[in-house]
């Protein structure tokens, strides 16, 4: 992995609760809230200079801006939800460029697991544990926060365990 253990360990305790909160709110209300996204971006802005070399930190900030602009266009085209686009933009700076292939594989596996578990629970008695979740009643939309949040969390956990 390209991310350092040092960086992953610094980011992990702050990012982990935000990732799981994003997944929860997206399932419950089909929204990833702006305060969650701002907190995620804020974690990088505050902790990033401690965890990363300054030049790398600046490049990652630029990646956040570029990803946000791309996400705005994808949202306008109806490809993804606004919260998903903003969460991706806020999460991108935590990813080391050399780990993109790993991240894509991790995201595919997490997305598959999220889709199977969410759709499976939707048609079982487990649905009664959270009967008012908006995501149960959606037929075409999927709460991508259920895949995006855990992907970032798993990536940082792997970085803390097996990073450079």
C-alpha positions as CSV (number, residue, x, y, z in Angstrom):
1,X,0.0,0.0,0.0
2,X,1.1,3.5,-0.7
3,X,-0.5,5.2,2.3
4,X,1.7,5.2,5.3
5,X,0.8,3.6,8.6
6,X,1.5,7.0,10.2
7,X,-1.1,8.8,8.0
8,X,-3.7,6.0,8.3
9,X,-3.4,5.9,12.1
10,X,-3.8,9.7,12.3
11,X,-6.8,9.8,10.0
12,X,-8.6,6.6,11.2
13,X,-10.0,7.6,14.6
14,X,-11.6,10.8,13.2
15,X,-12.8,9.4,9.9
16,X,-14.2,6.0,11.0
17,X,-17.2,7.4,12.9
18,X,-18.0,9.8,10.0
19,X,-17.9,6.9,7.5
20,X,-20.4,4.8,9.5
21,X,-22.6,7.8,10.2
22,X,-22.8,8.5,6.5
23,X,-23.8,4.9,5.8
24,X,-26.4,5.1,8.5
25,X,-28.0,8.4,7.4
26,X,-28.0,7.3,3.8
27,X,-29.9,4.1,4.7
28,X,-32.3,5.9,7.1
29,X,-33.1,9.0,5.0
30,X,-31.4,8.5,1.6
31,X,-29.2,11.5,2.4
32,X,-25.6,12.0,3.4
33,X,-25.8,15.2,5.5
34,X,-23.7,18.3,4.8
35,X,-22.4,18.5,8.3
36,X,-21.0,15.0,7.9
37,X,-19.3,15.9,4.7
38,X,-18.0,19.2,6.1
39,X,-16.6,17.3,9.1
40,X,-14.9,14.8,6.9
41,X,-13.3,17.6,4.8
42,X,-12.4,19.4,8.1
43,X,-10.6,16.3,9.4
44,X,-8.4,16.3,6.3
45,X,-7.8,20.0,6.5
46,X,-6.8,19.9,10.2
47,X,-5.1,16.5,10.4
48,X,-3.6,16.4,6.9
49,X,-0.7,18.7,7.6
50,X,0.3,16.5,10.6
51,X,-0.1,13.2,8.7
52,X,1.3,14.0,5.3
53,X,4.2,15.9,3.9
54,X,3.1,19.5,3.1
55,X,3.5,19.1,-0.7
56,X,1.5,15.9,-0.7
57,X,-1.1,17.6,1.5
58,X,-1.6,20.4,-1.1
59,X,-1.9,17.9,-4.0
60,X,-4.6,16.0,-2.0
61,X,-6.5,19.3,-1.4
62,X,-6.4,20.0,-5.2
63,X,-7.7,16.4,-5.7
64,X,-10.6,17.3,-3.4
65,X,-11.5,20.4,-5.4
66,X,-11.2,18.6,-8.8
67,X,-13.3,15.7,-7.6
68,X,-16.0,18.1,-6.2
69,X,-16.2,19.8,-9.6
70,X,-16.5,16.4,-11.4
71,X,-19.1,15.3,-8.8
72,X,-21.2,18.5,-9.4
73,X,-21.3,17.7,-13.1
74,X,-22.1,14.0,-12.5
75,X,-24.9,15.0,-10.2
76,X,-26.3,17.5,-12.7
77,X,-26.3,14.7,-15.3
78,X,-28.3,12.5,-12.9
79,X,-25.5,9.9,-12.6
80,X,-25.2,10.2,-8.8
81,X,-26.7,11.9,-5.8
82,X,-25.3,15.2,-4.5
83,X,-24.4,13.7,-1.1
84,X,-22.6,10.9,-2.8
85,X,-20.6,13.3,-5.0
86,X,-19.7,15.5,-2.0
87,X,-18.8,12.5,0.2
88,X,-16.5,11.2,-2.6
89,X,-14.9,14.6,-2.9
90,X,-14.4,14.9,0.9
91,X,-13.0,11.3,1.0
92,X,-10.6,11.5,-1.9
93,X,-7.8,13.4,-0.1
94,X,-7.4,10.5,2.3
95,X,-6.5,8.1,-0.5
96,X,-2.9,7.7,-1.7
97,X,-2.6,7.9,-5.5
98,X,-0.7,4.6,-5.6
99,X,-3.6,2.8,-4.0
100,X,-6.2,3.6,-6.6
101,X,-6.4,0.1,-8.0
102,X,-6.7,-1.4,-4.5
103,X,-9.4,1.2,-3.7
104,X,-11.4,0.3,-6.9
105,X,-11.3,-3.4,-6.0
106,X,-12.2,-2.6,-2.4
107,X,-15.1,-0.4,-3.5
108,X,-16.4,-3.1,-5.9
109,X,-16.3,-5.7,-3.1
110,X,-17.9,-3.3,-0.6
111,X,-20.6,-2.2,-3.1
112,X,-21.5,-5.8,-3.9
113,X,-21.7,-6.7,-0.2
114,X,-23.7,-3.6,0.5
115,X,-26.2,-4.2,-2.3
116,X,-26.6,-7.9,-1.4
117,X,-27.0,-7.2,2.3
118,X,-29.3,-4.2,1.9
119,X,-31.6,-5.8,-0.7
120,X,-31.5,-9.1,1.3
121,X,-32.5,-7.4,4.5
122,X,-35.2,-5.5,2.7
123,X,-37.1,-8.7,2.1
124,X,-36.5,-10.4,5.4
125,X,-37.8,-9.9,9.0
126,X,-34.6,-7.9,9.6
127,X,-36.4,-4.9,8.0
128,X,-38.5,-4.7,11.2
129,X,-35.4,-3.5,13.1
130,X,-35.6,-0.2,11.3
131,X,-39.0,-0.1,9.7
132,X,-39.0,3.7,8.9
133,X,-35.8,3.8,6.8
134,X,-36.5,5.5,3.5
135,X,-34.1,3.2,1.6
136,X,-36.4,0.2,2.1
137,X,-39.0,1.8,-0.1
138,X,-36.7,2.9,-2.9
139,X,-36.9,0.7,-6.0
140,X,-34.4,2.3,-8.3
141,X,-32.2,4.3,-5.9
142,X,-29.6,2.8,-3.7
143,X,-28.0,4.3,-0.6
144,X,-24.5,4.5,-1.9
145,X,-23.3,5.8,1.5
146,X,-23.6,2.2,2.6
147,X,-20.8,1.4,0.2
148,X,-18.8,4.6,0.2
149,X,-18.4,5.0,3.9
150,X,-17.2,1.5,4.7
151,X,-14.9,1.6,1.6
152,X,-13.0,4.6,3.1
153,X,-13.1,3.0,6.5
154,X,-11.8,-0.3,5.3
155,X,-9.1,1.4,3.3
156,X,-7.8,3.3,6.3
157,X,-7.9,0.2,8.5
158,X,-5.9,-1.7,5.8
159,X,-3.5,1.3,5.7
160,X,-3.1,1.2,9.4
161,X,-2.3,-2.5,9.3
162,X,-0.4,-2.9,6.1
163,X,0.6,0.6,5.0
164,X,4.0,1.7,3.9
